[in-house]
């Protein structure tokens, strides 16, 4: 590959990208718990399938997809450059520490898009890079007395572990900057040859004044621009907004040989080089967090177009911030929680649901209450499906459309219609999650109510409903390997947050049973309330008392107190 891409920037119009098909309401926000009333379709042009498929096969529907394009500042109908294929590049992490949940939101967002594009039948080449050469990495490595590349590789591995926990699918390829220095050097040479950059004492800067459309993505005027982030103010620059393509070698820093001397790449140039290497200069989707609109993505556009005048990306997609007290969560502000810290106390799938509970372009405020709510909600989803599985037992899970009662088919098709409509309308995941309430309620009615247990075609209804919800959960990345296993894990996390062991809960349950038998109702109620305060809900039934995780009563009272 190295020999074929070394000179790709010299012949951009004829470059064939490397594809990896063979490789292993903008402000809409939803609060948990989700409501059960029916939702209307958000876009009438999406047509629901007329019937379910045998055995709960993948959902089929219209291939129309609308995405908000940061460049045009409006939703646009998605049309790939090559029919049936999608090229997508998402800016990855700068790997020098454990990733925080702001990062989790970015990659869960684009994992959902990746999954939904695949569901619609597209062959997707998804490229997500690692930045392993950067000022921040070098500074951290110097603090720890570690080689910068080794340090970064270690945190790249840790990041991949976090993504696996969050059930994010592997991209088609995950390139690293340090492995693509020849391509970066060749791109810089092309920019220099085209007179869009200049040299200053071994450094090379991009001249923004020579690129007339600079600012078209962010909407910023050149005279309003300051020196870019991660770029120190340098009086040698011709314009304050000029940014480094190449930095001359400094003592104690990693460097590579180039045509203009030893040095290393600037931050922005890496993504232009790696996206072109794997997808070409012209591809469909470029994504990342909203903080990358300026300067990073603005600079990418300038670099790529300066190197190749046919450079074109159809859709620029950006997700909103995770905030803490209305301030962006970031390492530089020191107000972040790492993914590891959060999933130590909350199940990774609860975190994923929390991140999907707000539309991806809206800000989402981190709070224990919303995480607890997401955890309670996902427990309810899996408990319902586990109960359904238990009722059906080992019986054949396939079913025939004709054997499913008409009212169940109607409910299923309504849910499928709402799923297609919401997801195809700029990935309205909160609407999809809310729409799931109705089929889950029907399952619970069929399992637990007297009327439901006597309903004709009950078993067929349960099979069809469970299969439909399972399909949607799979597309959303929320399907566990085992309902029973994830329920136990959710209970373990709840006990840890409560500072209890299960034996402690069982002992309190026995004490409550004794109190009730002795008609000590105040004591019985006090035991229930004490457990409820720390997020342990007791459930009484004719078969006895069980417990499940719940939003801690103390937290609910704190949230509802004026």
N, C-alpha and C positions, 0 to 999 in steps of 0.2 A: 504494500500500500504506500509506503513512504516514497518510493520512486515515482509512482503514478500521480501523487498529489503534490509533489514538491514544486511543480511548475503550473499547478492548476490555475493560479491567479493570472497568469499571462495569457490565458485563452479562455476567459470566463464564459464567453457565449457558447462554447462547445463543451463545457465541462459537464460530465455525467456524474451526478451525486451517487455516493455509496448508500444503498438501501439495505435495511436489516430485517426484511420481512421473514427471513429464514432463521433469524437469531432468537438461541434460547433467550321580581319587579324591583330591579336595581336596588331599591332600598327595602325590599321585602325581608322581614325578619320574623322568625317564629320563636315563641317561648315554650319550653317544655313545662308540663306535659302537653302533648299535642291534643287538639280538640278533635272530636269525632264527627262533627257535621260534615256534610258533603261539600266538596269544593267545585266551583265551576271551572271549565276549561279556560286557560289564560289566552289561548290562541286558537281560533276556530278552524284554521287551515290544517290542523293535525287531525287525521282520521284514525279512530280506534279500530283495531281488528274486529271483525264481526263475531268471531268465536275463538275459544281457547284451543290450543293444539293438544293432541293426545299426549298424555303423560307429562304435561307441563314443560314442553320444549321451549326454547328461547322465544321471547316475545317478538312478534313482528309488527311493524308499523311503518308509517311514512318516513321517508329518509330526509325530510326537511329538518334543518337545524338552524336556529338563529343564534348568533353570537354577538356580544357587544364588542365592537372594534374601537380600541382607544384612539386609533388614528382618525377615524371618521366621527367619533364620539356618538355613535348610535348603533343599534342592533342591525345586523346585516344577515341576509340569507347565506349560509355557508355553501360555497362552491369550490371544491378543490381544483387545483391546477391540472391534475391528472385524474380522470374519472376513476373512482373506486379506491384511490390511494391518497394518503395524507402524510405530509411531512411536518413534524412538530418539534420545535426546539424550546426547551425551558431552561432558564438560567439556574444553575445549581448552587450549592453552598460554597462559601469560602471556608475550607475545612481547617480550623485551628482550635476548635473546642466542640463540646457537645451541642447539638442543635436544639433550639428552643421551639416553643409551640407556634411562634410566628412562622418559622420554617415549615412546621408540620402543616400549617394551613395552606401554604403555597403548593406543597407536593400532594396533599390530599385533593386539593382543587383540580390539579392537572391530572391526577390519577383518575378522578371521576370523569373528566373530559376524555381521557385516553380510553377508559372502559366503555363510555357511551359511544364514542366513534367506532370502536370495535363492534359493539352491539348493533350499530346501524349497518354494519357490513363492510366498513372501510378497512383496508390494509394500512396500518399505521406504522410509520417509522418515527419513533419517539426518541429524541436525543436529549439527554440531560447531563450537563457537564459538572466537573469538579474543578474549582479554582484551587490549585495547590502551589501557586507562585503568587505571592502578594505581600504587601507591607505588613499587614496584620499577622500573617503567618510567620514572617521573619521575626517580628517583634516578640511574638509568643515563644518561638523556638529559642531566641536568645535568652529570654527569662528562664526557660527550663534547661538551657544548656543542651539542646537537642538539635539534630539536623532538621532544617525546615521541611524538606521533602518527606523525610521519615515521619515527622510529626503530622504532617498533613495526610499522609497515607493512612496513618492510624485512625485519624478522625473521619476519613472517608469510610473506613470499615465500620466505625461506630454509627455513622449516619445510615449506612445500609441496614444495619441491625434495627435501627429505629423505624425505617421505612417498612421493613418486614413485619415488625410488630403492628404497625398501622395498616397492614394489608395493602400497601401500595405495590402495584405490579412493577417488576423490573422494566426500565426503559429498554429500547432496542439496543442502545449503546450508551455508555457513560464515559466519555473522553475526559482525560486530564490535561491541563495546560502543559505540564512538564513533558508529556509525550507528543506534543504538537508544536514544538518550537520551530522546526523547519517550515511548517505551513504559516506560522505567525510571521516569521522573518520574510517569507516570500510575499505575504500580503502587505507588509510595511513597505517593502521595496516597490511594489506596484503603486502604492499610494504616493510614495516619493516621486516615482517616475511620472506620475500624472500631475505632479506639482500641487498636491494638497497638503504637504507636510514639509517641515524644515528641521535642520539639525542645529543643535546648540550644545557644544562641548560634549559630544557623545550621546546626548539625549535626542530623541526625535519627537516633535510635537505636531499634532494635527492642527491645521490652520482653519478655524471655524469660519473666518471671514470669507474664505474662498468657496464655502459651501452655502449658496444662497438660501436653500430651504432648511437650514439648520434651525431647529425649534418646532418643526411642523408636527411632531408627535406630542410634545409636551405643551405646545401653544405658547412657549416662552419667546420673547423677543431677544435678539442677540444683545441689545444694549442693557437688558435687565439681567443678563447672566453673570454669574460670578465664577470664580475658579471652581471646578467640579469637585464633588466629594472624593475623598481618598487622594486628592491631588493638592499638594502644598502650594501656597502662593509663590510664584516664581517670577521675579522681575525680568528675567530673560525672555519671557514669552511675549509674542507680538500682540496677543489679546488675552485678557484674564481668563476667558473661557477655553482657550487652547488646552488640549489635554495630551498627556504623554502616550505615545505608541511604544516607545522603547526607553528604558532607563539605563544610563551608563552604570557599569559595575562599581559597587562600593565595597569597602573592606568588610569582610565577614558575611557577605551576602552571596547567595547562589548566582551564578552567571553562565551565559552561553556565548559562544563565538558568533559574530554576525559580520555582515559586510561593512558595518560602520563601527566595529569594535565590540569588546565584551560588554555584556549587560543582560537585562531580562525584560520581559514584556510588561507593558502597562496593563491596567485592569481591563479596560474596555475591549482592546484588540483581540483578546483570546476568544470571545464568543463569536465575533465576526469570522475568525479563522476556522473555528471548529464547526460552526453551523454550515459554512460553505463546504467544508471537507466532507461532511456526511449527508447534507441535503441539497447542496448546490447554492447558488446565489439567489435563486427564486424558489421559495417554498411557501407552505400554507399558513402555519401558525407559529408565532413567537410569543412566549409567555413568561410570566414572573410576577413578583410582588409589585404593588403600586409604587413602592419606593424606587423601583428601577426605571420608571418612565424617564426621569431625568436624574442624573446625566447618562446613566449606563445605556439605556436603549436608544436614546437620542444620539449618542456617540456611535453606537453600533451602526445605525442607519447611515450616518455620515461616512464612516470608514468603508462600509461595504459598497456604497454607491460611488465613493471616490476611487475604489479599486476596480469596480465593474459597473458600467453605466446601465446594465440590464438587471442589476440587483433589485429584487422586489419581494416583499413579504406581504401576504394578503391580509392577515388578521393579527393585530396586536392585542393580546388579552392579559389583563392584570387583575389580581385579586386584592381585596382590601386588607387593612391591617388587623392584627390582633392588638387590642389596646388594654392597658391597665389604668384605671381611673382616667379614661379618655385620652391617654397618652400612648403613642405607638410603643409596642414592646420591642426592645432591641438590646443587644449586648452593650452598645456604646452608652445607653442610658442606665444600664444596670438594673432594669426593672423586668427582667425576663425570668421565665421558668423553663428549664430544659424539658425536652420530651421525656427524658429518663425520670426527672423529678415528678412529673405528672403521672406517668404510668406506673410509678412505684405505688401510688395510692388509688389510681383509677384504672380500670381496664382500658387497654388501647382502643378497643372498639367503642367504648364510651367516649373517649377523646375524639375519635373519628366522627361519631354521631354529633357531638358537640360542635365540631368545626363545620359540619354540613347543615346544622340547624339554622344557620344564617346564610343568606344568599352570598355567594363568593365575592361579589363586588362591594358588599357593605362591610363596614367595620364590625368587629365582634369583640365585645368586652369580656375579658377573662374574669371569671368569678367562680368561687367554690359552689355557689348556689346553682349556676347553670351546668357545671360539671356534675353535680349531684343529680340534677334533673335529668341530664342525658343518661347517666348511669341507671337511674330508676327506670327511665323509658326503655332502654335497651334490654334491661332485665325483663320487663313486661313483654316485649316482643319475643324474646327467646323462650320465656316461660310458656307463653301461649302456644308457640310452635312445638315446644317439647311436650306439652300436654296433648296436643294434636297427634304427635308422633306416638305417644304412649297409648292413646285410644285406638289408633290404627294398628299398632303392634307390628308384627312381622308380615302383615298381609301385603299383597301385590299393590304397589303404589300407582300403577297405571289405571286409567279410567277412560271411558268413552263419553264424548260430548253428550250423546243422547241419554246417558244415565244420570247426568247432573241436573238437578232441579233448575227450572227456568229462572227463579229468583236469584239463585246462586250465580248462574251464568251472567245475569244482568249485573250483579254486583261486581263480578270479576271483570267484565268488559268495561264497566265504569272506572274501575281502578286502573286498568290497563290504559284506558283513554286518558285519564288524568296523569298517569305516569309519562306517557308519550308527550302529551301537551306541555307539561311542566318542564321536563328535561330538555325538550326541543326548543323551549323558550329561554335560552341562555342559562341552562342548567339550574332551574329553580328547585333545587333539592329540598328546601323547606316545604314546598307544596307537595312534593312526592312523599315526604315523610308523613305529612298530615293526612294525605289520602290513604295511607296504609292503615289508619285507625279503623275505618269501616270494616274491611275484611277481617281484621284481628278481632273486632267486636263480634262479628258473626261467628267466628271460630269459637270464641268463649261462650257465646250463647248456645251453640250446638253441643258443647262439651258439658256445660255446668247447669243449664236451666232445664226444668222439667219439660217445657215445650220443645226445646231444642233436641233433647234426647229422643223424643218421639217423632221427630220430623222425618218424613219420607225422603230417602236418598241422602240421609245424614252422612254416611260414610263416604259416598261419592263427593259430597259437598266439601267435606274436610280434606279429602285428597286434592281436589282441584284448588281450593283456597291456599293450602299449604304450598303446593307446587308453584302457584302464581307469586306468592310472597317470597318464596325462596329464589325465584328467578330475579325479582327486583332487587333483593338483598345482594345477590351475586353481582349484578351490574353496578350496584352502589359500593361494592367492596365491603359489605357488612355481613356477609354470610360466614358463620364460623364452621369449623370442621365438625363440631359436635355441639348440639344444643345443651346437653347435660353437662359437658365439660366446661363450656363457657359460663353456665349458670353457677357452677361451683367456684370458678375463678372470680366471678363478680361478687359472690358471697365472701370469699377470702379477702378481697379488697375492702369490702364494707367493714369487715371485722377489724382490719388493720386501721382504717380511718377512725373506728370507734374505740380503738385501744383495747379490744377484747379478744378472747379466744372463743371458739365455738362452745367449748365446755362451759365457759362462763355464761353464755346465753342459755344453754340447755339447763343449767342449774337454776337460773332465774325463772325459766319457764316451769320447772318443777315446783319452785316456791310459789309461783302464781297459781298453779293447779291446786296445790294444797290450800292456799288462801281462799280460792273459790269454793272448794269443797267444805271449808270451815265457815263459809259465808262472810269472809273478811274482805268485802268488796273494795273498801278503800285501799287496803294493802295491795289487792290484785290490780286495781287501776294504777296505783303508784308504780308498781313494777313495770307495767306496760308503758307508762309514760316515761319512766327513766330510760328504758331501752329506746323508745321513740326519739328521745332527745338526741341520741347519738347515732340515729339512722338505722335502727333495727326495729322492723315492724312485725308484730305478732299477728298471725292469721288463724282464727278459730274456725273449725269446720266440724261436721259430725264425726270425721275420722280422727280428730284431735287438733292440736295446735302446732303450727309450723312458723318459721320466720323467714323474712325476706328483707333485702336492703330497701331503704327508703330515704327520702330527703330528711336529714336530721331535723327534728322538731325545733331545736334551738336555732338552726339556720333559717328555717321558715319564719319563725317569730322575728328574727333579726331583719329579714327582708321586708316583712309586712309592717314592721313598726315605723310610724311616720317619723 
